[in-house]
């Protein structure tokens, strides 16, 4: 069985991220504000058990807009802000 995810052409998209307790709390993506509605996961934590971990740091979390539409976001630090790696359903 395979699971298909609808990917948004997101890499490099402009985002704004607000943090709370050192984790993402809100994100603005494509002009829409999403509230983090799950427990954010550090991307490097997912790579811990791999024999050859990738040099990725950042966060994965679900964000939900005011209309109830949810997306998953992967973000990474970029200079003084954050860069979007991908957004998917």
N, C-alpha and C positions, 0 to 999 in steps of 0.2 A: 504494500500500500504506500502510495506517495502522497504527500501533502503539498499542494500548490499554494504559494503565497503571492498575492498581488503586490508587486514591488512598485513603489513610486520612484520616478527618476529624481532621486533626492541628493545624491552625493554632490557636495559643494553648495547646496542650497543655503540661503541665509536663514539663520535661526537665532533666537534669543533664549537663553536658559536662565531660570531662577533656581537657586539652590536653597535648601532648608536642611539643617542638621547634616551638612556636608554631602547631600544627595540631591539629585534633580527633583524639583517640586512642580515646575511649570515650564512649558516650552511654547514659543511662537514659531509656527512653521507655515509658510505660504499665507501669512497674514491672519492665521487662525490660532487662537490660544488654546492649548491643551493642558489639562490638569493631570498630573501623574496619578494614576489610579491603581497602581500595584506597588510592590516593593522593588525599587530599582536594583539591578544586579550589575556589579562591576564586570566589565568584559574580560579583564585579565583573570578573574576568579573562574570563569568558564574554561579557560585554557590550562588551568592548573594540572589536570591529569593527563594532558597531551604529552607525548614523548618529545615533541619538538614544538613548544609553544610559540605562537606568533607574537611579535612585538606590538601588541594592541593594548591600549589602555582606554578606558572610557566607561560608558554606562549603556545598559539596555533597560528599557522600561516601556510600559503601556501608557499612552496619553489619551484622554477622552475630551472631545470638544463639547461646547455647551448644548449641542443637539444630540449628544450621546454616541457619536461616531468615534470609534477607538482605532488607533494605529499603534504599532510597535516602533520604537525609535532606538537606533544605535547612534551614540554620539561619542566624540573624542575631544580632548583638549586641543585647542589651536591658538597659539599665542596667548593673548589675554582673554580669549573667549572660548567658544565651542564650535566644532564643525560637525555637520550631520554626515554620518557614514551611510545610513540608509533608513528609510521609513517603509513599513510594510503592514499589511492587514493580517 
